[in-house]
Amino acid sequence: QVQLVESGGGLVQPGGSLRLSCETAGFAFHDFTMKWYRQAPGKGREFVAAVGNPAFHTDYAESVVGRFTISRYNTRRTLYLQMNSLKPEDTAVYYCNVRLEDLDGREYEYWGQGTQVTVSS
């Protein structure tokens, strides 16, 4: 059973930092690209960052470039998102995501339950 469990969210002042974690189980973590998404109140879910394997292949939304860093620790089966210089517009629920493919080529997308990040003074 695929499991994605996010943690690390909270309330932080503008300019502050947080590190999100996503612990995983139930699939070959090292084989798949992992992603972070976020959803702000009243808005749709948006892509934040992705990391492939090897982990030097990364991609970021333009709004977080230079402030957020995605990383993975394969032996711990854990995905991270280091968020620095946080802004009020970064306030959202952050979700961990993976898209798996079975032997027949069918794709299945999985999401964690999300962790709330609030940036406010």
C-alpha positions as a Markdown table, in Angstrom:
| # | Residue | x | y | z |
|---|---|---|---|---|
| 1 | Gln | 0.0 | 0.0 | 0.0 |
| 2 | Val | 1.4 | 3.3 | -1.1 |
| 3 | Gln | 1.8 | 5.8 | 1.7 |
| 4 | Leu | 2.9 | 9.4 | 1.7 |
| 5 | Val | 3.0 | 11.3 | 5.0 |
| 6 | Glu | 4.0 | 15.0 | 5.1 |
| 7 | Ser | 5.2 | 16.8 | 8.2 |
| 8 | Gly | 7.1 | 20.0 | 9.1 |
| 9 | Gly | 4.5 | 22.6 | 8.3 |
| 10 | Gly | 3.6 | 25.4 | 10.7 |
| 11 | Leu | 3.4 | 29.2 | 11.3 |
| 12 | Val | 6.4 | 31.3 | 10.4 |
| 13 | Gln | 7.1 | 34.9 | 9.9 |
| 14 | Pro | 7.9 | 36.4 | 6.5 |
| 15 | Gly | 11.6 | 35.8 | 5.7 |
| 16 | Gly | 11.7 | 32.7 | 7.8 |
| 17 | Ser | 12.4 | 29.1 | 6.9 |
| 18 | Leu | 10.7 | 25.7 | 7.2 |
| 19 | Arg | 11.7 | 22.2 | 6.1 |
| 20 | Leu | 9.0 | 19.9 | 5.0 |
| 21 | Ser | 9.4 | 16.1 | 5.0 |
| 22 | Cys | 7.5 | 13.4 | 3.2 |
| 23 | Glu | 8.0 | 9.9 | 4.5 |
| 24 | Thr | 7.0 | 7.2 | 2.0 |
| 25 | Ala | 6.2 | 3.5 | 1.9 |
| 26 | Gly | 4.8 | 0.8 | -0.4 |
| 27 | Phe | 6.8 | 1.5 | -3.6 |
| 28 | Ala | 10.4 | 1.6 | -4.9 |
| 29 | Phe | 11.1 | 5.1 | -3.8 |
| 30 | His | 14.4 | 5.4 | -5.6 |
| 31 | Asp | 12.9 | 4.6 | -9.0 |
| 32 | Phe | 10.4 | 7.5 | -9.2 |
| 33 | Thr | 10.4 | 11.2 | -9.6 |
| 34 | Met | 8.9 | 12.9 | -6.5 |
| 35 | Lys | 7.1 | 16.2 | -6.4 |
| 36 | Trp | 5.8 | 18.8 | -4.1 |
| 37 | Tyr | 2.5 | 20.7 | -4.9 |
| 38 | Arg | 0.7 | 23.3 | -2.9 |
| 39 | Gln | -2.9 | 24.7 | -2.7 |
| 40 | Ala | -3.6 | 28.1 | -1.3 |
| 41 | Pro | -7.1 | 29.0 | 0.0 |
| 42 | Gly | -9.5 | 29.5 | -2.8 |
| 43 | Lys | -7.0 | 28.4 | -5.5 |
| 44 | Gly | -6.2 | 25.3 | -7.4 |
| 45 | Arg | -3.3 | 22.9 | -6.6 |
| 46 | Glu | 0.0 | 24.1 | -8.2 |
| 47 | Phe | 3.3 | 22.5 | -8.9 |
| 48 | Val | 6.2 | 23.6 | -6.6 |
| 49 | Ala | 9.2 | 21.3 | -7.2 |
| 50 | Ala | 10.3 | 18.0 | -8.5 |
| 51 | Val | 13.3 | 15.7 | -8.1 |
| 52 | Gly | 14.2 | 12.8 | -10.2 |
| 53 | Asn | 16.7 | 10.1 | -9.6 |
| 54 | Pro | 19.7 | 10.7 | -9.6 |
| 55 | Ala | 18.7 | 13.6 | -7.4 |
| 56 | Phe | 20.6 | 16.2 | -9.4 |
| 57 | His | 17.7 | 16.5 | -11.8 |
| 58 | Thr | 15.4 | 19.0 | -10.2 |
| 59 | Asp | 12.7 | 21.4 | -11.4 |
| 60 | Tyr | 11.0 | 24.4 | -9.7 |
| 61 | Ala | 8.1 | 26.7 | -10.2 |
| 62 | Glu | 9.3 | 30.1 | -11.1 |
| 63 | Ser | 7.8 | 31.6 | -8.0 |
| 64 | Val | 10.1 | 29.6 | -5.7 |
| 65 | Val | 13.4 | 29.5 | -7.6 |
| 66 | Gly | 16.3 | 30.6 | -5.4 |
| 67 | Arg | 14.2 | 30.2 | -2.2 |
| 68 | Phe | 13.2 | 26.5 | -2.1 |
| 69 | Thr | 15.3 | 23.4 | -2.5 |
| 70 | Ile | 13.9 | 19.9 | -3.1 |
| 71 | Ser | 16.0 | 16.9 | -2.1 |
| 72 | Arg | 15.6 | 13.2 | -1.4 |
| 73 | Tyr | 17.2 | 10.7 | 0.9 |
| 74 | Asn | 16.7 | 7.3 | -0.9 |
| 75 | Thr | 17.8 | 5.1 | 2.0 |
| 76 | Arg | 15.3 | 6.8 | 4.3 |
| 77 | Arg | 12.6 | 6.8 | 1.6 |
| 78 | Thr | 12.0 | 10.5 | 2.4 |
| 79 | Leu | 11.5 | 13.6 | 0.3 |
| 80 | Tyr | 12.3 | 17.1 | 1.6 |
| 81 | Leu | 11.5 | 20.7 | 0.8 |
| 82 | Gln | 13.7 | 23.3 | 2.3 |
| 83 | Met | 11.9 | 26.7 | 2.2 |
| 84 | Asn | 13.8 | 29.9 | 2.8 |
| 85 | Ser | 12.8 | 33.5 | 2.6 |
| 86 | Leu | 9.2 | 32.6 | 3.0 |
| 87 | Lys | 6.5 | 35.1 | 1.8 |
| 88 | Pro | 2.9 | 35.4 | 2.8 |
| 89 | Glu | 2.0 | 34.2 | -0.7 |
| 90 | Asp | 3.7 | 30.9 | 0.1 |
| 91 | Thr | 0.8 | 30.2 | 2.5 |
| 92 | Ala | -0.8 | 26.9 | 1.4 |
| 93 | Val | -1.3 | 23.3 | 2.2 |
| 94 | Tyr | 1.8 | 21.5 | 0.8 |
| 95 | Tyr | 1.4 | 18.0 | -0.7 |
| 96 | Cys | 3.8 | 15.3 | -1.6 |
| 97 | Asn | 3.1 | 13.5 | -4.9 |
| 98 | Val | 4.3 | 10.5 | -6.8 |
| 99 | Arg | 3.1 | 9.0 | -10.1 |
| 100 | Leu | 3.7 | 5.3 | -10.4 |
| 101 | Glu | 3.4 | 3.1 | -13.5 |
| 102 | Asp | 2.6 | -0.6 | -13.5 |
| 103 | Leu | 3.9 | -3.3 | -15.8 |
| 104 | Asp | 1.0 | -2.6 | -18.2 |
| 105 | Gly | 1.9 | 1.0 | -18.5 |
| 106 | Arg | -1.0 | 2.2 | -16.5 |
| 107 | Glu | -0.3 | 5.3 | -14.3 |
| 108 | Tyr | -1.5 | 5.8 | -10.7 |
| 109 | Glu | -1.1 | 9.1 | -8.9 |
| 110 | Tyr | -0.8 | 9.3 | -5.1 |
| 111 | Trp | -1.0 | 12.2 | -2.7 |
| 112 | Gly | -0.2 | 12.7 | 0.9 |
| 113 | Gln | -2.7 | 14.3 | 3.3 |
| 114 | Gly | -0.9 | 17.6 | 3.2 |
| 115 | Thr | 0.8 | 19.9 | 5.7 |
| 116 | Gln | -0.2 | 23.5 | 6.4 |
| 117 | Val | 2.3 | 26.3 | 5.9 |
| 118 | Thr | 1.3 | 29.7 | 7.1 |
| 119 | Val | 3.5 | 32.7 | 6.6 |
| 120 | Ser | 2.3 | 35.7 | 8.6 |
| 121 | Ser | 3.6 | 38.3 | 11.0 |
